[in-house]
Each structure stands twice: as C-alpha cells, then as structure tokens.
Amino acid sequence: MNRDIYIGEPPLAPNRKTMSFGHSAARRNAITVWDLLAFFVPLLQFVRIPLGGQLLGPEVTLLVLLPVLVIMRGRRLLYPLPRTYLLLATLWLFSQISTDLLRATPFEDIARGWVKIAFALIAFSALYLLLNGQRRRILLFAAGFALGGILTYFLNPDLLAEDYWWKFGVGAPLSLILVLMSTALNVHKLRTFGIALLVSGALINFYLDYRSLGAIMALTASYQVLQAFMGRRGGRVVTVRPRHLLVLGTIIGAVALIVYQGYVYTAQVALLGEAAQKKYKMQSRGEYGLLLGARSEILVSSRAILDSPLIGHGSWAKDCDYTALLSGQKRQLGYNVGTEKKNCLIPAHSHIFGAWVEAGVLGAVFWLWVLTLAVRVLLRLYRVNERLTPVLAFFAFLLLWDLVFSPYGLELRYLTPYEVVVMMTVLATLRQRGIKPRSYKMSFAGHQKTEI
C-alpha cells in the first residue's frame, strides 16, 4: 500500500491513460495569475517606503490584494485554524491598544506598534487566502523570497550588509535556494544528494558566522534523515504519542548538542576564521558561556515581564533603567557590555518576549499558540513520506527560532505569517477527512474546502 502524503495538488496516477483528461490536466498545470502573484509578492521586498518606520513592498501588495481575495474566498478564514489565529491576534492588538492608553505611549510609537500588529492580521489573511493548500504557490513564494533577498542586497541593502555581507545580505536567500534544491532532489535515488546540500549549507553558514541559520539547516538535514529512516520502516502513525515526542525530542536535542559542540571546537581552533573566533571569545567569556552571551537580552526582558506581566510597557517600550540593568548584569557576569543605553528600548530579542514586554500576556499567548503549530508539524511530518519535507521542516525550525530568538520586524512581518500558513497547510493535510493512525495515502487540491 502506498503510504505517501502529498501537501498540495496530488500527482497524476502513474499508469492511467491521460488522453481523455488532457484538457483537465492542462488546466490544472497551467500557471495562473495567482501563481505569479505568489512569486512576485516576496520579490518586491527591496521596495521600502519610509513611513514612520519602514513599510515593505510585499506588505503594500498584500494590503491591496486582500479585498479581492476576501471577496473571492474569504469564507476560508472562518476555518478553525485561521479563525483562531485571527482571534488571538485581535486580542493581542486589543491588549496593545489598552496598554498604550494606560501608559500614555507617545503617538509615534503607538502608530508603529499598532501598525505592526495590524499587518500581522493583514499579511496572514492575504497569504492564507492566496497560498493555503497550494503546493505550487508555497514553493513559488519561497523562491520569490530567495530571489527578492538577493535583489535587496544589491538594490537596497541593510545598513549592516556592508560589514556583514553574508548574515545581513545574501546568506539567507542563498541558503533558501539550497533548501529548494534539496526539496527538488527529495526522491529515493537522489535524496542523499539533497541531504548533502543541506549539510553543505550548514557548514558554509557556520564558516561565514551565521550560526543560527547553520544550525537550522543542520536540523533540517537531520530531520530528513529521520524521515527517510522511518520510510524504510514503513512509518504509519500520524497520531502523536509520548514515545514519539520522546524519540523526536531526543534526536533533535542530540543533533543540536553535536552542532553546538562542533561550533565551539571549530571556533576555538580558528577553523571558522578570525572574525568568528573573535566573536565566539567575546560572547563566551562570561559566567554562563555562549548560551547566555549570544542572547543576553533575556536577562532584562524577563525582568520587565515580571514587573508588568499583564498589560506590558507599551509599543516600542523605552526605559533606560532596564537598559542600564542589562549593562550592569552583563558586566557583573563578565560579558561585553556593548551599546544598550543608546536608545533605551527595553531589550527583547524574541517574537514572544517582545510582544509580552510591549503588549502584555495576550501578546505572548498569541505567539505561544503559533509555536505549537510548528511543534505539531515536526511531530507528525517525519512519520510520512512527503517530497516537500526539506522546505517544510526548514520553515518549521526557522519559525521556532524566530519566535524565541528574533524580534518581529521588517521582512519577518510577512515571512512569519507565510510560515504560519505553511504550518496550517501541513496540519490540514494530515488531519483532512479524519485520518486515522494506519497506512494511508492522502492528497488534496487547492480548490477543496475540507479543513480542520
């Protein structure tokens, strides 16, 4: 029995006569205007409009597209997963508004804070209606994002790209291209080459001092190896049981530990270059080593949350007492102090902690719920045979990293909603039509209305 699972449009049956169905197959495979939009929306990320902060080209395009998409297929937003996202994001916005009114936040900060959350609603709604269940469009968006990142580096680069050309320039888009190539090679006889591409990408990122992306690519490669192993054993179960959680958690933890120790060793002996060795020494010299030195903001964001856990500190929360506290704690623990006092923003290098600091607990609830989507995908996907696994697992790991360790801003304002839509598509596929824990084959086309 075939145990494949297909995210998006199903493949044609291998031995079926196709002559009488030629017209239908042609229509199904034809490139549509929506496919083109899925590619060109992220391609426009090099367009940046100064409006208080920066409004990016994809955000403007999604805002324009949303009314048309709502008219055509807006009822899909009433399905349980998107409805829950919209409800929790609305509560996050309500909490931010209440916090800002209570804190008397300056108008310029209010505008930036409220718009950020509003676009979390707008970008998600438009992307869900455009991409959900559409295999081709999910891949086209990823390809457009990669190419758009390269164009941004040459046409409108980040200020840090001049000194850090890989991490803040072409590193992420080129790594995503490797992930897409690995996805194309994810068939039985070529899978090893695809995994090798991911491992090569991980090593390149470590060498060029983009540690987080290197770790994500290493975890993606390991996840694909695990899925291939389960495929040979005839993996059948979709239902998550405690032993599955234990096995997957142990494997991912072991891989993460190996990657971490490998980075520490190669940085110490200067195999990664002088810049990486200097950065490692600077961040690891403190009492708790690299684990705290690389993300020291948690020392103060956690304190700010404890001081006001329910209502937060306001949009773009500023308090020099917290930045001074961070400097003092880093100095006391032996870490490099840096320039935290420059703008007095309360440090919170995380989707979850940032929303909690600014808006209160409802902001954290929203992002914690999003985190569960990625975890659920990773717990289920490795037990089935899906060709898109490299790109799906990559975005799941990337989403988890950003939720915990990256601020919600700039391109993440539309990349994170895209990742959420991808996670929802996978979960909807796995649960469609009451799938039970037994051998199965399942596929769905983009026009089907079955949802969880």
N, C-alpha and C positions, 0 to 999 in steps of 0.2 A: 504494500500500500504506500502511495506517495505521501510523504509527511511534510512537504514543502508548505511554507506560508508566504504569501505574496502581499507586500504592502503596496497598495495602489492597484493599477489595472492588471488583470490576470494575463498570463501569456497565452498564446494560441495553443490549442491542443496539437501535439506533435504529428499525429497520423490522420488528422481529419482533413477531408477534401475541402479546399478553400475556394474553389471557383464560384460556387453559388453564393458565397458570402463575401466575395471580393469587395463589393461596394461598402458593406458594413465595416470590413477590416480597414479599408482605406479611410473611411470617416473616423474610425477610432484612432488611427495612427497619424492623422493629419495634424499639423501644427496650427493651433488656434491663436487668436489674439490674446487670450488669457495666458496661454503658454509663453508668448512673447513678453507679456507684462511681468510674469513671474521671473523672467530673466532680467528685464531692464529695470525693474524697481530697485533691486540692490545695486545694480550697476551705477546708479546715479548718486552713490554715496560721496563722490568727490564734490558734489554741489553742496555748499554750506552757506546758509543765509544768516547773517548776524542779526539776531532779534532778541535782545536781552542776553541770551546765551547763543547757542548755535542751533539752527533748525536745518536738518539734513534733507537732501533731495528725496530719499525714499519716504521720509515721513510726510512730506508735502504731497507726493504722488499717492500714497495710501489714503491720505485725507480726501483727496479729490475722487479716488476710486470708491471709497466707502459707500456713498449714497447709491451709486449704481449697483454695487454688489448687494446691498441690503434690499433693494427693490427686486433684484433677480432671485436671491436665495437667502434672504435674511432670516427665514424661519429656522435655518440650521443653527443659528446662535442660541436657540431655545433647547438644544440637546443638553443633556446633563453636564458634561464636562465644560463646554464653553459657557454655559449658564453659570456654573459655579465660579469659573474664572471671573466673569463679568461682575458677579455679585460681590466677591471678595475684593476685587479691585475697586469697586464703587465704595465699599466700606473703608478701604484704605484712603481713598480720596476724601470721604466724609471726615475721617479721623484727622487727615492733614489740614482740612479747612478749619475744623474745630480747634486744633492745636494752634494754628496760626492766629486765629481770632483771640484765643486766650493769651497767647504770648505776645500779641501786638507785633507780629513779624513785619519788617519793612516791606513795602509794596513790591519792590524789585525782586526780592527773594520769594514773596508769595507767588508772583507771576511765574517764575521759573519752576517752583515746586509743584504748583497745581498743573501747569502745562505738562511737566514730566509724567505725572500720573495719568492725565487725560490722554496722552499719546500712548501710554501702556494699554489703555482701553481701545483707542482708535486703531493702532497698529495691529493689535491682536485680532480685532473684529474683521478688519480688511483681509489680513493674511489667512485667517481661518476660512473665510468665505472663498478666497482665491485658491488656497492650497490644499485644504484638508481632504484626504483620501486620494489625492492626485500624485501618483508616483513621479510622473514626468516633471511636474511643476516643482515638487520638492527638490529634485535634483537640479533643475534649471535655476531655482533661486540660489542654491548653494554655489553653482557655477558663476552666476551673476555676482554674488557676493565676493567670490575669489577674484574675479576679473576687476570688479569695482575697487577692491582694495589695492590692486596694483596700479590702477589709474589714479587713485587718490594719492599714492606715494609720489607719482610723477607730476600730477596736476595741482594738487592741493594738500601737501604733506603735513603731518602733525609737526608741531614745533620741536618735539623730541626726536623726530626721524633723522635729523641731520647728524646727531651724535649716535643714535641707536637705530641704524638703518634696518636691522632685522626685526627687533622686537616691536618697534613702533612704525615699521614700514612694510616690507614685503614678506616678513616671516609668516604671519597668519594666513594671508591669501595663498602663498606658495605651498604651505603645509596642507591647506584645504584641497588644493589641486592634487596633491599626493593621495589624500584620503579618497577623493573621487576616482582617481586612477585605480586605487586598491579595490574600490567598490566594483569597477568595471571588470577587474580580474578575479572577482569572488565567485569563481566556478571551480569545480572539482580539480581539474588538472592545472589550473593557474593560481589557485588560492595561495599557495606558498609564495609566489612572486608578489602577490598583493600584500601579504603579511610582511614580506621583506621590505617593501616600500614604506610601510608604516614604521618599521624599526629604523630604517634609514632616516626617515623624517624625524624620529625622536632623537637620534644621535646628532643630527645636524642642529636641531634646536638646542640641545644641551651644549654643543660646542660653541654656538653663537649666543649663548647666555639667555635663552628664552626657556627657562626651566619649567614653567607651568605647562606650556604647550608641549614640550618634550615629554613630560610625564603623562599628559593626556593621550598623546599618540602611542606611547608605550602601553598604556592601559587598554587602548583600543585594539592594538595588536594582540595583547594577551586575551582579551575578550573574544576576538575572532578565533584564536587557537582553541579556546574553551568550547566555542560553538561547534567548531569542526570536530572536536573530540566527541561531543555529545551527539553529533550527527552520525558518527560511525557506530555509536552505541544504540542508535535508533531512538533518540530522545523524543518523548511523547508528552510529557506532562506540562501543562501551562499553569495549573493551579500551584500557587506558591506555598510550600510547606516549610516548617522550621529548618529542616535539614538542608533545603535548597538555599535558604538565606545564610546558613552557616557555611556551606561549601563555597558559595559565591563570595561571601564576605571574607573568608579565609584566603581565597585565591587572589582577590583584588588587594587585600592587605599585604599579602606576601609580595606581590608584584610591586606595590608601592614602596615597600621596605627595600626591596632589591634596587629599585630605581634610585631611591634616596641615598642608600649607602654607596651605590655606584657613582652618583654625582659627587658625594662628599669625597670619595677617594680620588676621582679624576681631577676635582678642583684642587685638592691639597697638593697633588704632584704636578700641577700645572699642565695637565693634558688638554684642558679646555681653553688654554690661552691665558695671557697675563691679566686681561680685564676680568674674566670670570674668576680667576684666583683671587684678585684684589677684592671683588665684590663678596666672594664667599668669606674671606677673612674678616671683612668689615661687619657682615651680618651674623657671623657665628662666634664672635669674640665674647659675647655676653654670657650671663649665667645660664641661660636656657638654650644656648646654641642657635642654630639656624632656624629651628621651628618657630621660635618667637621673634628672632631678629628680622625675618623676612616679612612678617605681618604683625608688627608691634602695635598697630592701631587698636587691636583688641584690648590692650591694657586700659585704654581710655573709653572706647565705645561701650564696653561692658559696664564701666562705672557710670557713664551718662545714662545708660538704660536703667540701672539700679536706682539712680537718683530720681528718674521720672519714667516709670515703666508704662504707664497708661496713656498719657497724652503726648509724650515726646517733647522735643525742644524747638520745633518749628522748621519750616522749609529752609534749606541751606543753613542749618543751625550753626551759629558762631558763638563761641565762648572761650576767651583767652585763658580762663582758668583751666580748662581741660587740656588745651594745647601745652600750657606750662606744666601741667601734671604729667603729660606724656614725656616731655623733655626730661623732667626730673626723674621719672621712673626708669627711663632708658639709661640715663647717666648713672643711676644707682645700680642698675643691673649690668653695667659695663658695655652698653651698646652705643653706637654712634648716634648723637642727638639729631643731627640734620637741621631742617628749617621749618619745624612745625608751627612756630609762632608767627609765620609770615602773614597769613590771612585769618587766623583764629577760627577756621572751620573745625568743628568737632570731628576728629578723625574717625572714619568708619568705612574701611575698605572692603565693603560687602553689600550685596543687594539686601540681605536680611537685616544686618545690623544697621545699615544706613537708613532703611525705611523705619526701623524701630526707633532709632535716635530722633529722626525728624518727625514722624507721624504718630508714634506710639505703638502699642501692641498690635493693633489691627494691621499695620503695615507689615509686621513680622509674620502674622498669621497668613497673610496672602502669599508671601514668598515661601514660607514653610510648606504650604499646600502645593505650590509649584514644584518644590523639591521632591515631594512624594511622587509626582508624575515620572520624573527621571528615574527614581529608585524603582518604581514598579516596572518600567520598561526594561531596565537592566536585569531585574529578577526574572523576567519572563522570556525575553528575546533570545537568550543564549540557548534555550532548550528547543528551538525550532530552526528550520533551515530557511533563511531569508537572504537573498542576494544583496540587499541594501544594508546589511549589518554593519560594515565599516563606517559608513556615513551616519547611520542611526546611533551607533554606540559612541562615535566621536562627539556628536552633538549632545548626547546624554551626559557624558563625562564633562564636556565643556560647560553645560548648563549647571551641573553640580558645582564645579569650580567657581564659576562666576557668582552663583548665589551666595557662596560662603566667603569668597576672597576678592571679588571685583566690585567696584562701585557701579551703580546703574546710571549710565550716561552715554552720550554720543552714539556710536553705532550699536551699542547694546540695547538702545531704546527700541530698535526694531529687530535686532538679531535675537534677543531673548524671547520676544513674542513668537518669532519664527520657530525657535527651538521648542517652545511650548506647543505650538501647532503640530510639529513633528511628533512629539511625545503623545499627544492626543490621538493622532492618526494611527500610531502603532497600537496603543491600548484599545482603540475602537476595533481595529482589525482582529486583535487577539480575542476580544470578547464578543465579536459580532455573532448574532444568532445563537447565543447561549452555548458557546464552545465548551465542551466537557473535557476532562483530563484523560483523553485517549488519543489514539492515532487519528490524524485528520489532515485534510487539505482544505485550505480556505483562501478565497480571494474575493476582492470586491472592486467594482469600477467606481470612478469618481462620481457618477450620477446617482448611485444608490443612496437611499435615505436611511439605511439602517445605522443606528448609532447606539452608544452606551450612555 
